[in-house]
Amino acid sequence: MSETRTRKIQIFSAGCPICEASVALVRETACPSCEISVHDMHDEAGPARARQLGVVSLPAVAVDGKLASCCEGRQMTVAALREAGIGVPR
């Protein structure tokens, strides 16, 4: 029997309505093997982690430590999130 690995999803949010809708979209799209954490850009640690990943606009999503392509100037959609691996069991 194979072991399911956790996919670490990080969401960067400023708490605006667009960010909150994106957080909800990621949560709806995620599968049981997705571990989601939301980084509030108003907290001290949020901006530092965002800089490490190259986040330049919000909302942004990183999957397993890599900025998802849906956050590189493209609109966040279910298809783009799935392309990044969100909601796709390992």
PDB file of N, CA, C and O in Angstrom:
ATOM      1  N   MET A   1       0.853  -1.181   0.000  1.00  0.00           N
ATOM      2  CA  MET A   1       0.000   0.000   0.000  1.00  0.00           C
ATOM      3  C   MET A   1       0.892   1.234   0.000  1.00  0.00           C
ATOM      4  O   MET A   1       1.834   1.309   0.789  1.00  0.00           O
ATOM      5  N   SER A   2       0.611   2.216  -0.880  1.00  0.00           N
ATOM      6  CA  SER A   2       1.433   3.422  -0.956  1.00  0.00           C
ATOM      7  C   SER A   2       0.978   4.451   0.076  1.00  0.00           C
ATOM      8  O   SER A   2      -0.196   4.524   0.440  1.00  0.00           O
ATOM      9  N   GLU A   3       1.929   5.228   0.524  1.00  0.00           N
ATOM     10  CA  GLU A   3       1.660   6.255   1.514  1.00  0.00           C
ATOM     11  C   GLU A   3       1.312   7.553   0.802  1.00  0.00           C
ATOM     12  O   GLU A   3       1.988   7.934  -0.154  1.00  0.00           O
ATOM     13  N   THR A   4       0.256   8.244   1.261  1.00  0.00           N
ATOM     14  CA  THR A   4      -0.140   9.514   0.669  1.00  0.00           C
ATOM     15  C   THR A   4       0.722  10.615   1.271  1.00  0.00           C
ATOM     16  O   THR A   4       0.814  10.756   2.490  1.00  0.00           O
ATOM     17  N   ARG A   5       1.355  11.396   0.391  1.00  0.00           N
ATOM     18  CA  ARG A   5       2.172  12.517   0.859  1.00  0.00           C
ATOM     19  C   ARG A   5       1.320  13.774   0.892  1.00  0.00           C
ATOM     20  O   ARG A   5       0.433  13.970   0.061  1.00  0.00           O
ATOM     21  N   THR A   6       1.608  14.610   1.860  1.00  0.00           N
ATOM     22  CA  THR A   6       0.887  15.865   2.003  1.00  0.00           C
ATOM     23  C   THR A   6       1.438  16.898   1.034  1.00  0.00           C
ATOM     24  O   THR A   6       2.651  17.037   0.874  1.00  0.00           O
ATOM     25  N   ARG A   7       0.533  17.618   0.395  1.00  0.00           N
ATOM     26  CA  ARG A   7       0.906  18.735  -0.468  1.00  0.00           C
ATOM     27  C   ARG A   7       0.706  20.003   0.363  1.00  0.00           C
ATOM     28  O   ARG A   7      -0.400  20.265   0.835  1.00  0.00           O
ATOM     29  N   LYS A   8       1.762  20.785   0.543  1.00  0.00           N
ATOM     30  CA  LYS A   8       1.689  21.988   1.378  1.00  0.00           C
ATOM     31  C   LYS A   8       1.290  23.187   0.521  1.00  0.00           C
ATOM     32  O   LYS A   8       1.999  23.583  -0.405  1.00  0.00           O
ATOM     33  N   ILE A   9       0.127  23.752   0.863  1.00  0.00           N
ATOM     34  CA  ILE A   9      -0.424  24.886   0.142  1.00  0.00           C
ATOM     35  C   ILE A   9      -0.319  26.115   1.041  1.00  0.00           C
ATOM     36  O   ILE A   9      -0.798  26.109   2.176  1.00  0.00           O
ATOM     37  N   GLN A  10       0.311  27.169   0.523  1.00  0.00           N
ATOM     38  CA  GLN A  10       0.397  28.433   1.261  1.00  0.00           C
ATOM     39  C   GLN A  10      -0.366  29.491   0.475  1.00  0.00           C
ATOM     40  O   GLN A  10      -0.142  29.672  -0.722  1.00  0.00           O
ATOM     41  N   ILE A  11      -1.268  30.184   1.158  1.00  0.00           N
ATOM     42  CA  ILE A  11      -2.033  31.253   0.538  1.00  0.00           C
ATOM     43  C   ILE A  11      -1.597  32.562   1.179  1.00  0.00           C
ATOM     44  O   ILE A  11      -1.531  32.671   2.403  1.00  0.00           O
ATOM     45  N   PHE A  12      -1.300  33.557   0.344  1.00  0.00           N
ATOM     46  CA  PHE A  12      -0.904  34.872   0.829  1.00  0.00           C
ATOM     47  C   PHE A  12      -2.067  35.826   0.588  1.00  0.00           C
ATOM     48  O   PHE A  12      -2.530  35.988  -0.541  1.00  0.00           O
ATOM     49  N   SER A  13      -2.536  36.457   1.670  1.00  0.00           N
ATOM     50  CA  SER A  13      -3.756  37.247   1.611  1.00  0.00           C
ATOM     51  C   SER A  13      -3.609  38.538   2.414  1.00  0.00           C
ATOM     52  O   SER A  13      -2.924  38.585   3.435  1.00  0.00           O
ATOM     53  N   ALA A  14      -4.274  39.584   1.921  1.00  0.00           N
ATOM     54  CA  ALA A  14      -4.333  40.849   2.665  1.00  0.00           C
ATOM     55  C   ALA A  14      -5.707  41.029   3.299  1.00  0.00           C
ATOM     56  O   ALA A  14      -5.986  42.065   3.903  1.00  0.00           O
ATOM     57  N   GLY A  15      -6.564  40.021   3.163  1.00  0.00           N
ATOM     58  CA  GLY A  15      -7.885  40.085   3.779  1.00  0.00           C
ATOM     59  C   GLY A  15      -8.929  40.826   2.964  1.00  0.00           C
ATOM     60  O   GLY A  15     -10.047  41.025   3.439  1.00  0.00           O
ATOM     61  N   CYS A  16      -8.595  41.236   1.757  1.00  0.00           N
ATOM     62  CA  CYS A  16      -9.552  41.950   0.904  1.00  0.00           C
ATOM     63  C   CYS A  16     -10.570  40.950   0.349  1.00  0.00           C
ATOM     64  O   CYS A  16     -10.349  39.742   0.436  1.00  0.00           O
ATOM     65  N   PRO A  17     -11.673  41.430  -0.215  1.00  0.00           N
ATOM     66  CA  PRO A  17     -12.679  40.503  -0.764  1.00  0.00           C
ATOM     67  C   PRO A  17     -12.122  39.569  -1.841  1.00  0.00           C
ATOM     68  O   PRO A  17     -12.505  38.400  -1.885  1.00  0.00           O
ATOM     69  N   ILE A  18     -11.240  40.045  -2.701  1.00  0.00           N
ATOM     70  CA  ILE A  18     -10.658  39.178  -3.735  1.00  0.00           C
ATOM     71  C   ILE A  18      -9.792  38.105  -3.092  1.00  0.00           C
ATOM     72  O   ILE A  18      -9.834  36.944  -3.499  1.00  0.00           O
ATOM     73  N   CYS A  19      -9.002  38.492  -2.084  1.00  0.00           N
ATOM     74  CA  CYS A  19      -8.172  37.514  -1.378  1.00  0.00           C
ATOM     75  C   CYS A  19      -9.039  36.474  -0.684  1.00  0.00           C
ATOM     76  O   CYS A  19      -8.754  35.278  -0.756  1.00  0.00           O
ATOM     77  N   GLU A  20     -10.089  36.918  -0.018  1.00  0.00           N
ATOM     78  CA  GLU A  20     -10.952  35.985   0.705  1.00  0.00           C
ATOM     79  C   GLU A  20     -11.641  35.017  -0.256  1.00  0.00           C
ATOM     80  O   GLU A  20     -11.805  33.839   0.061  1.00  0.00           O
ATOM     81  N   ALA A  21     -12.044  35.510  -1.426  1.00  0.00           N
ATOM     82  CA  ALA A  21     -12.646  34.628  -2.432  1.00  0.00           C
ATOM     83  C   ALA A  21     -11.622  33.598  -2.916  1.00  0.00           C
ATOM     84  O   ALA A  21     -11.967  32.444  -3.169  1.00  0.00           O
ATOM     85  N   SER A  22     -10.367  34.021  -3.042  1.00  0.00           N
ATOM     86  CA  SER A  22      -9.308  33.092  -3.479  1.00  0.00           C
ATOM     87  C   SER A  22      -9.026  32.046  -2.412  1.00  0.00           C
ATOM     88  O   SER A  22      -8.815  30.877  -2.734  1.00  0.00           O
ATOM     89  N   VAL A  23      -9.018  32.447  -1.152  1.00  0.00           N
ATOM     90  CA  VAL A  23      -8.828  31.488  -0.051  1.00  0.00           C
ATOM     91  C   VAL A  23      -9.947  30.452  -0.102  1.00  0.00           C
ATOM     92  O   VAL A  23      -9.696  29.254   0.029  1.00  0.00           O
ATOM     93  N   ALA A  24     -11.173  30.913  -0.291  1.00  0.00           N
ATOM     94  CA  ALA A  24     -12.308  29.988  -0.371  1.00  0.00           C
ATOM     95  C   ALA A  24     -12.176  29.055  -1.564  1.00  0.00           C
ATOM     96  O   ALA A  24     -12.469  27.865  -1.450  1.00  0.00           O
ATOM     97  N   LEU A  25     -11.740  29.576  -2.711  1.00  0.00           N
ATOM     98  CA  LEU A  25     -11.567  28.751  -3.910  1.00  0.00           C
ATOM     99  C   LEU A  25     -10.519  27.665  -3.688  1.00  0.00           C
ATOM    100  O   LEU A  25     -10.725  26.515  -4.074  1.00  0.00           O
ATOM    101  N   VAL A  26      -9.408  28.023  -3.071  1.00  0.00           N
ATOM    102  CA  VAL A  26      -8.364  27.035  -2.794  1.00  0.00           C
ATOM    103  C   VAL A  26      -8.897  25.969  -1.836  1.00  0.00           C
ATOM    104  O   VAL A  26      -8.679  24.776  -2.052  1.00  0.00           O
ATOM    105  N   ARG A  27      -9.589  26.390  -0.783  1.00  0.00           N
ATOM    106  CA  ARG A  27     -10.132  25.430   0.182  1.00  0.00           C
ATOM    107  C   ARG A  27     -11.137  24.484  -0.486  1.00  0.00           C
ATOM    108  O   ARG A  27     -11.156  23.291  -0.183  1.00  0.00           O
ATOM    109  N   GLU A  28     -11.967  25.007  -1.390  1.00  0.00           N
ATOM    110  CA  GLU A  28     -12.955  24.176  -2.094  1.00  0.00           C
ATOM    111  C   GLU A  28     -12.270  23.205  -3.055  1.00  0.00           C
ATOM    112  O   GLU A  28     -12.759  22.094  -3.262  1.00  0.00           O
ATOM    113  N   THR A  29     -11.153  23.611  -3.638  1.00  0.00           N
ATOM    114  CA  THR A  29     -10.457  22.814  -4.640  1.00  0.00           C
ATOM    115  C   THR A  29      -9.548  21.762  -4.008  1.00  0.00           C
ATOM    116  O   THR A  29      -9.279  20.725  -4.615  1.00  0.00           O
ATOM    117  N   ALA A  30      -9.081  22.027  -2.807  1.00  0.00           N
ATOM    118  CA  ALA A  30      -8.103  21.159  -2.144  1.00  0.00           C
ATOM    119  C   ALA A  30      -8.652  19.756  -1.899  1.00  0.00           C
ATOM    120  O   ALA A  30      -9.858  19.550  -1.766  1.00  0.00           O
ATOM    121  N   CYS A  31      -7.728  18.805  -1.843  1.00  0.00           N
ATOM    122  CA  CYS A  31      -8.089  17.419  -1.553  1.00  0.00           C
ATOM    123  C   CYS A  31      -7.629  17.083  -0.124  1.00  0.00           C
ATOM    124  O   CYS A  31      -6.952  17.893   0.509  1.00  0.00           O
ATOM    125  N   PRO A  32      -7.981  15.926   0.373  1.00  0.00           N
ATOM    126  CA  PRO A  32      -7.594  15.554   1.736  1.00  0.00           C
ATOM    127  C   PRO A  32      -6.084  15.542   1.982  1.00  0.00           C
ATOM    128  O   PRO A  32      -5.647  15.685   3.123  1.00  0.00           O
ATOM    129  N   SER A  33      -5.279  15.372   0.923  1.00  0.00           N
ATOM    130  CA  SER A  33      -3.831  15.361   1.139  1.00  0.00           C
ATOM    131  C   SER A  33      -3.212  16.757   1.042  1.00  0.00           C
ATOM    132  O   SER A  33      -1.988  16.893   1.054  1.00  0.00           O
ATOM    133  N   CYS A  34      -4.053  17.795   0.945  1.00  0.00           N
ATOM    134  CA  CYS A  34      -3.560  19.176   0.917  1.00  0.00           C
ATOM    135  C   CYS A  34      -3.573  19.753   2.330  1.00  0.00           C
ATOM    136  O   CYS A  34      -4.583  19.685   3.031  1.00  0.00           O
ATOM    137  N   GLU A  35      -2.448  20.316   2.736  1.00  0.00           N
ATOM    138  CA  GLU A  35      -2.334  21.001   4.029  1.00  0.00           C
ATOM    139  C   GLU A  35      -2.264  22.495   3.728  1.00  0.00           C
ATOM    140  O   GLU A  35      -1.288  22.967   3.145  1.00  0.00           O
ATOM    141  N   ILE A  36      -3.298  23.241   4.124  1.00  0.00           N
ATOM    142  CA  ILE A  36      -3.414  24.652   3.758  1.00  0.00           C
ATOM    143  C   ILE A  36      -3.038  25.552   4.919  1.00  0.00           C
ATOM    144  O   ILE A  36      -3.465  25.341   6.054  1.00  0.00           O
ATOM    145  N   SER A  37      -2.221  26.570   4.611  1.00  0.00           N
ATOM    146  CA  SER A  37      -1.943  27.615   5.594  1.00  0.00           C
ATOM    147  C   SER A  37      -2.148  28.962   4.901  1.00  0.00           C
ATOM    148  O   SER A  37      -1.789  29.139   3.737  1.00  0.00           O
ATOM    149  N   VAL A  38      -2.729  29.902   5.638  1.00  0.00           N
ATOM    150  CA  VAL A  38      -2.982  31.237   5.103  1.00  0.00           C
ATOM    151  C   VAL A  38      -2.039  32.205   5.796  1.00  0.00           C
ATOM    152  O   VAL A  38      -1.997  32.279   7.024  1.00  0.00           O
ATOM    153  N   HIS A  39      -1.283  32.947   4.993  1.00  0.00           N
ATOM    154  CA  HIS A  39      -0.357  33.947   5.518  1.00  0.00           C
ATOM    155  C   HIS A  39      -0.989  35.323   5.360  1.00  0.00           C
ATOM    156  O   HIS A  39      -1.231  35.785   4.244  1.00  0.00           O
ATOM    157  N   ASP A  40      -1.251  35.966   6.482  1.00  0.00           N
ATOM    158  CA  ASP A  40      -1.829  37.310   6.485  1.00  0.00           C
ATOM    159  C   ASP A  40      -0.698  38.311   6.272  1.00  0.00           C
ATOM    160  O   ASP A  40       0.252  38.359   7.054  1.00  0.00           O
ATOM    161  N   MET A  41      -0.801  39.095   5.228  1.00  0.00           N
ATOM    162  CA  MET A  41       0.255  40.042   4.906  1.00  0.00           C
ATOM    163  C   MET A  41       0.322  41.199   5.895  1.00  0.00           C
ATOM    164  O   MET A  41       1.228  42.028   5.816  1.00  0.00           O
ATOM    165  N   HIS A  42      -0.623  41.263   6.822  1.00  0.00           N
ATOM    166  CA  HIS A  42      -0.585  42.280   7.872  1.00  0.00           C
ATOM    167  C   HIS A  42       0.232  41.796   9.073  1.00  0.00           C
ATOM    168  O   HIS A  42       0.590  42.594   9.939  1.00  0.00           O
ATOM    169  N   ASP A  43       0.526  40.501   9.130  1.00  0.00           N
ATOM    170  CA  ASP A  43       1.358  39.944  10.194  1.00  0.00           C
ATOM    171  C   ASP A  43       2.825  40.086   9.802  1.00  0.00           C
ATOM    172  O   ASP A  43       3.144  40.228   8.621  1.00  0.00           O
ATOM    173  N   GLU A  44       3.694  40.049  10.762  1.00  0.00           N
ATOM    174  CA  GLU A  44       5.124  40.241  10.525  1.00  0.00           C
ATOM    175  C   GLU A  44       5.737  39.167   9.623  1.00  0.00           C
ATOM    176  O   GLU A  44       6.568  39.484   8.772  1.00  0.00           O
ATOM    177  N   ALA A  45       5.346  37.918   9.794  1.00  0.00           N
ATOM    178  CA  ALA A  45       5.973  36.826   9.050  1.00  0.00           C
ATOM    179  C   ALA A  45       5.460  36.709   7.614  1.00  0.00           C
ATOM    180  O   ALA A  45       6.170  36.185   6.755  1.00  0.00           O
ATOM    181  N   GLY A  46       4.253  37.180   7.336  1.00  0.00           N
ATOM    182  CA  GLY A  46       3.658  37.031   6.006  1.00  0.00           C
ATOM    183  C   GLY A  46       4.497  37.641   4.889  1.00  0.00           C
ATOM    184  O   GLY A  46       4.835  36.941   3.934  1.00  0.00           O
ATOM    185  N   PRO A  47       4.844  38.932   4.980  1.00  0.00           N
ATOM    186  CA  PRO A  47       5.631  39.551   3.910  1.00  0.00           C
ATOM    187  C   PRO A  47       7.009  38.922   3.724  1.00  0.00           C
ATOM    188  O   PRO A  47       7.491  38.823   2.595  1.00  0.00           O
ATOM    189  N   ALA A  48       7.642  38.504   4.796  1.00  0.00           N
ATOM    190  CA  ALA A  48       8.975  37.895   4.688  1.00  0.00           C
ATOM    191  C   ALA A  48       8.896  36.594   3.895  1.00  0.00           C
ATOM    192  O   ALA A  48       9.724  36.357   3.015  1.00  0.00           O
ATOM    193  N   ARG A  49       7.917  35.754   4.193  1.00  0.00           N
ATOM    194  CA  ARG A  49       7.757  34.489   3.466  1.00  0.00           C
ATOM    195  C   ARG A  49       7.379  34.760   2.006  1.00  0.00           C
ATOM    196  O   ARG A  49       7.854  34.077   1.099  1.00  0.00           O
ATOM    197  N   ALA A  50       6.535  35.747   1.792  1.00  0.00           N
ATOM    198  CA  ALA A  50       6.120  36.098   0.429  1.00  0.00           C
ATOM    199  C   ALA A  50       7.327  36.515  -0.411  1.00  0.00           C
ATOM    200  O   ALA A  50       7.448  36.108  -1.566  1.00  0.00           O
ATOM    201  N   ARG A  51       8.207  37.316   0.156  1.00  0.00           N
ATOM    202  CA  ARG A  51       9.413  37.748  -0.564  1.00  0.00           C
ATOM    203  C   ARG A  51      10.280  36.552  -0.940  1.00  0.00           C
ATOM    204  O   ARG A  51      10.827  36.506  -2.042  1.00  0.00           O
ATOM    205  N   GLN A  52      10.411  35.588  -0.037  1.00  0.00           N
ATOM    206  CA  GLN A  52      11.221  34.396  -0.305  1.00  0.00           C
ATOM    207  C   GLN A  52      10.713  33.635  -1.529  1.00  0.00           C
ATOM    208  O   GLN A  52      11.497  33.043  -2.270  1.00  0.00           O
ATOM    209  N   LEU A  53       9.404  33.657  -1.732  1.00  0.00           N
ATOM    210  CA  LEU A  53       8.806  32.911  -2.841  1.00  0.00           C
ATOM    211  C   LEU A  53       8.637  33.746  -4.111  1.00  0.00           C
ATOM    212  O   LEU A  53       8.255  33.216  -5.154  1.00  0.00           O
ATOM    213  N   GLY A  54       8.918  35.044  -4.026  1.00  0.00           N
ATOM    214  CA  GLY A  54       8.790  35.908  -5.200  1.00  0.00           C
ATOM    215  C   GLY A  54       7.392  36.444  -5.429  1.00  0.00           C
ATOM    216  O   GLY A  54       7.056  36.830  -6.549  1.00  0.00           O
ATOM    217  N   VAL A  55       6.567  36.475  -4.389  1.00  0.00           N
ATOM    218  CA  VAL A  55       5.212  37.016  -4.517  1.00  0.00           C
ATOM    219  C   VAL A  55       5.303  38.519  -4.770  1.00  0.00           C
ATOM    220  O   VAL A  55       5.971  39.238  -4.027  1.00  0.00           O
ATOM    221  N   VAL A  56       4.634  38.987  -5.816  1.00  0.00           N
ATOM    222  CA  VAL A  56       4.630  40.423  -6.126  1.00  0.00           C
ATOM    223  C   VAL A  56       3.225  41.010  -6.134  1.00  0.00           C
ATOM    224  O   VAL A  56       3.064  42.230  -6.177  1.00  0.00           O
ATOM    225  N   SER A  57       2.202  40.149  -6.094  1.00  0.00           N
ATOM    226  CA  SER A  57       0.828  40.652  -6.015  1.00  0.00           C
ATOM    227  C   SER A  57      -0.012  39.651  -5.231  1.00  0.00           C
ATOM    228  O   SER A  57       0.339  38.478  -5.103  1.00  0.00           O
ATOM    229  N   LEU A  58      -1.118  40.143  -4.717  1.00  0.00           N
ATOM    230  CA  LEU A  58      -2.009  39.320  -3.905  1.00  0.00           C
ATOM    231  C   LEU A  58      -3.360  39.207  -4.587  1.00  0.00           C
ATOM    232  O   LEU A  58      -3.749  40.100  -5.339  1.00  0.00           O
ATOM    233  N   PRO A  59      -4.067  38.141  -4.339  1.00  0.00           N
ATOM    234  CA  PRO A  59      -3.678  36.964  -3.573  1.00  0.00           C
ATOM    235  C   PRO A  59      -2.665  36.128  -4.348  1.00  0.00           C
ATOM    236  O   PRO A  59      -2.549  36.233  -5.569  1.00  0.00           O
ATOM    237  N   ALA A  60      -1.943  35.303  -3.614  1.00  0.00           N
ATOM    238  CA  ALA A  60      -0.961  34.418  -4.227  1.00  0.00           C
ATOM    239  C   ALA A  60      -1.011  33.063  -3.534  1.00  0.00           C
ATOM    240  O   ALA A  60      -1.367  32.958  -2.360  1.00  0.00           O
ATOM    241  N   VAL A  61      -0.648  32.035  -4.284  1.00  0.00           N
ATOM    242  CA  VAL A  61      -0.657  30.666  -3.764  1.00  0.00           C
ATOM    243  C   VAL A  61       0.670  30.001  -4.108  1.00  0.00           C
ATOM    244  O   VAL A  61       1.166  30.118  -5.229  1.00  0.00           O
ATOM    245  N   ALA A  62       1.232  29.310  -3.137  1.00  0.00           N
ATOM    246  CA  ALA A  62       2.435  28.520  -3.359  1.00  0.00           C
ATOM    247  C   ALA A  62       2.091  27.064  -3.048  1.00  0.00           C
ATOM    248  O   ALA A  62       1.359  26.772  -2.102  1.00  0.00           O
ATOM    249  N   VAL A  63       2.628  26.165  -3.855  1.00  0.00           N
ATOM    250  CA  VAL A  63       2.409  24.732  -3.677  1.00  0.00           C
ATOM    251  C   VAL A  63       3.771  24.083  -3.476  1.00  0.00           C
ATOM    252  O   VAL A  63       4.645  24.148  -4.341  1.00  0.00           O
ATOM    253  N   ASP A  64       3.928  23.458  -2.321  1.00  0.00           N
ATOM    254  CA  ASP A  64       5.186  22.796  -1.973  1.00  0.00           C
ATOM    255  C   ASP A  64       6.386  23.734  -2.149  1.00  0.00           C
ATOM    256  O   ASP A  64       7.427  23.340  -2.675  1.00  0.00           O
ATOM    257  N   GLY A  65       6.217  24.977  -1.700  1.00  0.00           N
ATOM    258  CA  GLY A  65       7.327  25.930  -1.696  1.00  0.00           C
ATOM    259  C   GLY A  65       7.606  26.621  -3.016  1.00  0.00           C
ATOM    260  O   GLY A  65       8.625  27.298  -3.152  1.00  0.00           O
ATOM    261  N   LYS A  66       6.719  26.464  -3.998  1.00  0.00           N
ATOM    262  CA  LYS A  66       6.912  27.090  -5.308  1.00  0.00           C
ATOM    263  C   LYS A  66       5.674  27.897  -5.656  1.00  0.00           C
ATOM    264  O   LYS A  66       4.554  27.396  -5.558  1.00  0.00           O
ATOM    265  N   LEU A  67       5.871  29.150  -6.063  1.00  0.00           N
ATOM    266  CA  LEU A  67       4.765  30.010  -6.445  1.00  0.00           C
ATOM    267  C   LEU A  67       4.012  29.371  -7.609  1.00  0.00           C
ATOM    268  O   LEU A  67       4.618  29.013  -8.619  1.00  0.00           O
ATOM    269  N   ALA A  68       2.699  29.228  -7.472  1.00  0.00           N
ATOM    270  CA  ALA A  68       1.883  28.615  -8.513  1.00  0.00           C
ATOM    271  C   ALA A  68       1.788  29.535  -9.723  1.00  0.00           C
ATOM    272  O   ALA A  68       1.732  30.755  -9.574  1.00  0.00           O
ATOM    273  N   SER A  69       1.770  28.959 -10.910  1.00  0.00           N
ATOM    274  CA  SER A  69       1.728  29.759 -12.132  1.00  0.00           C
ATOM    275  C   SER A  69       0.468  30.602 -12.208  1.00  0.00           C
ATOM    276  O   SER A  69       0.448  31.613 -12.910  1.00  0.00           O
ATOM    277  N   CYS A  70      -0.594  30.203 -11.495  1.00  0.00           N
ATOM    278  CA  CYS A  70      -1.825  30.991 -11.498  1.00  0.00           C
ATOM    279  C   CYS A  70      -1.614  32.340 -10.813  1.00  0.00           C
ATOM    280  O   CYS A  70      -2.464  33.226 -10.904  1.00  0.00           O
ATOM    281  N   CYS A  71      -0.500  32.492 -10.141  1.00  0.00           N
ATOM    282  CA  CYS A  71      -0.225  33.728  -9.413  1.00  0.00           C
ATOM    283  C   CYS A  71       0.870  34.560 -10.081  1.00  0.00           C
ATOM    284  O   CYS A  71       1.389  35.511  -9.496  1.00  0.00           O
ATOM    285  N   GLU A  72       1.203  34.193 -11.287  1.00  0.00           N
ATOM    286  CA  GLU A  72       2.213  34.913 -12.036  1.00  0.00           C
ATOM    287  C   GLU A  72       1.536  35.707 -13.149  1.00  0.00           C
ATOM    288  O   GLU A  72       1.858  35.543 -14.326  1.00  0.00           O
ATOM    289  N   GLY A  73       0.593  36.570 -12.764  1.00  0.00           N
ATOM    290  CA  GLY A  73      -0.079  37.424 -13.721  1.00  0.00           C
ATOM    291  C   GLY A  73      -1.320  36.833 -14.358  1.00  0.00           C
ATOM    292  O   GLY A  73      -1.961  37.489 -15.179  1.00  0.00           O
ATOM    293  N   ARG A  74      -1.674  35.600 -13.995  1.00  0.00           N
ATOM    294  CA  ARG A  74      -2.879  34.974 -14.540  1.00  0.00           C
ATOM    295  C   ARG A  74      -3.980  34.994 -13.504  1.00  0.00           C
ATOM    296  O   ARG A  74      -3.716  35.099 -12.307  1.00  0.00           O
ATOM    297  N   GLN A  75      -5.204  34.893 -13.960  1.00  0.00           N
ATOM    298  CA  GLN A  75      -6.346  34.835 -13.064  1.00  0.00           C
ATOM    299  C   GLN A  75      -6.378  33.488 -12.356  1.00  0.00           C
ATOM    300  O   GLN A  75      -6.084  32.456 -12.958  1.00  0.00           O
ATOM    301  N   MET A  76      -6.737  33.501 -11.078  1.00  0.00           N
ATOM    302  CA  MET A  76      -6.826  32.268 -10.314  1.00  0.00           C
ATOM    303  C   MET A  76      -8.137  31.567 -10.660  1.00  0.00           C
ATOM    304  O   MET A  76      -9.220  32.105 -10.432  1.00  0.00           O
ATOM    305  N   THR A  77      -8.025  30.374 -11.207  1.00  0.00           N
ATOM    306  CA  THR A  77      -9.186  29.564 -11.564  1.00  0.00           C
ATOM    307  C   THR A  77      -8.984  28.162 -11.019  1.00  0.00           C
ATOM    308  O   THR A  77      -7.877  27.793 -10.629  1.00  0.00           O
ATOM    309  N   VAL A  78     -10.048  27.390 -10.995  1.00  0.00           N
ATOM    310  CA  VAL A  78      -9.936  25.995 -10.555  1.00  0.00           C
ATOM    311  C   VAL A  78      -8.954  25.254 -11.462  1.00  0.00           C
ATOM    312  O   VAL A  78      -8.137  24.472 -10.976  1.00  0.00           O
ATOM    313  N   ALA A  79      -9.024  25.491 -12.768  1.00  0.00           N
ATOM    314  CA  ALA A  79      -8.116  24.807 -13.699  1.00  0.00           C
ATOM    315  C   ALA A  79      -6.663  25.155 -13.398  1.00  0.00           C
ATOM    316  O   ALA A  79      -5.805  24.272 -13.408  1.00  0.00           O
ATOM    317  N   ALA A  80      -6.374  26.424 -13.130  1.00  0.00           N
ATOM    318  CA  ALA A  80      -4.998  26.833 -12.820  1.00  0.00           C
ATOM    319  C   ALA A  80      -4.545  26.250 -11.493  1.00  0.00           C
ATOM    320  O   ALA A  80      -3.382  25.871 -11.353  1.00  0.00           O
ATOM    321  N   LEU A  81      -5.452  26.169 -10.505  1.00  0.00           N
ATOM    322  CA  LEU A  81      -5.099  25.569  -9.216  1.00  0.00           C
ATOM    323  C   LEU A  81      -4.825  24.074  -9.391  1.00  0.00           C
ATOM    324  O   LEU A  81      -3.874  23.551  -8.810  1.00  0.00           O
ATOM    325  N   ARG A  82      -5.631  23.395 -10.167  1.00  0.00           N
ATOM    326  CA  ARG A  82      -5.397  21.968 -10.407  1.00  0.00           C
ATOM    327  C   ARG A  82      -4.097  21.743 -11.161  1.00  0.00           C
ATOM    328  O   ARG A  82      -3.389  20.770 -10.901  1.00  0.00           O
ATOM    329  N   GLU A  83      -3.779  22.631 -12.091  1.00  0.00           N
ATOM    330  CA  GLU A  83      -2.515  22.554 -12.823  1.00  0.00           C
ATOM    331  C   GLU A  83      -1.325  22.655 -11.861  1.00  0.00           C
ATOM    332  O   GLU A  83      -0.273  22.058 -12.087  1.00  0.00           O
ATOM    333  N   ALA A  84      -1.517  23.426 -10.784  1.00  0.00           N
ATOM    334  CA  ALA A  84      -0.463  23.589  -9.774  1.00  0.00           C
ATOM    335  C   ALA A  84      -0.414  22.412  -8.812  1.00  0.00           C
ATOM    336  O   ALA A  84       0.511  22.303  -8.007  1.00  0.00           O
ATOM    337  N   GLY A  85      -1.419  21.519  -8.891  1.00  0.00           N
ATOM    338  CA  GLY A  85      -1.430  20.334  -8.045  1.00  0.00           C
ATOM    339  C   GLY A  85      -2.415  20.378  -6.908  1.00  0.00           C
ATOM    340  O   GLY A  85      -2.515  19.414  -6.149  1.00  0.00           O
ATOM    341  N   ILE A  86      -3.155  21.472  -6.763  1.00  0.00           N
ATOM    342  CA  ILE A  86      -4.125  21.578  -5.674  1.00  0.00           C
ATOM    343  C   ILE A  86      -5.351  20.737  -6.005  1.00  0.00           C
ATOM    344  O   ILE A  86      -5.940  20.873  -7.077  1.00  0.00           O
ATOM    345  N   GLY A  87      -5.723  19.877  -5.085  1.00  0.00           N
ATOM    346  CA  GLY A  87      -6.874  19.009  -5.287  1.00  0.00           C
ATOM    347  C   GLY A  87      -6.558  17.752  -6.064  1.00  0.00           C
ATOM    348  O   GLY A  87      -7.456  16.977  -6.397  1.00  0.00           O
ATOM    349  N   VAL A  88      -5.287  17.545  -6.355  1.00  0.00           N
ATOM    350  CA  VAL A  88      -4.854  16.359  -7.088  1.00  0.00           C
ATOM    351  C   VAL A  88      -4.032  15.502  -6.137  1.00  0.00           C
ATOM    352  O   VAL A  88      -2.884  15.840  -5.847  1.00  0.00           O
ATOM    353  N   PRO A  89      -4.589  14.408  -5.649  1.00  0.00           N
ATOM    354  CA  PRO A  89      -3.838  13.570  -4.711  1.00  0.00           C
ATOM    355  C   PRO A  89      -2.528  13.103  -5.322  1.00  0.00           C
ATOM    356  O   PRO A  89      -2.422  12.898  -6.531  1.00  0.00           O
ATOM    357  N   ARG A  90      -1.546  12.940  -4.470  1.00  0.00           N
ATOM    358  CA  ARG A  90      -0.230  12.449  -4.927  1.00  0.00           C
ATOM    359  C   ARG A  90      -0.257  10.970  -5.081  1.00  0.00           C
ATOM    360  O   ARG A  90       0.751  10.370  -5.456  1.00  0.00           O
TER     361      ARG A  90
END
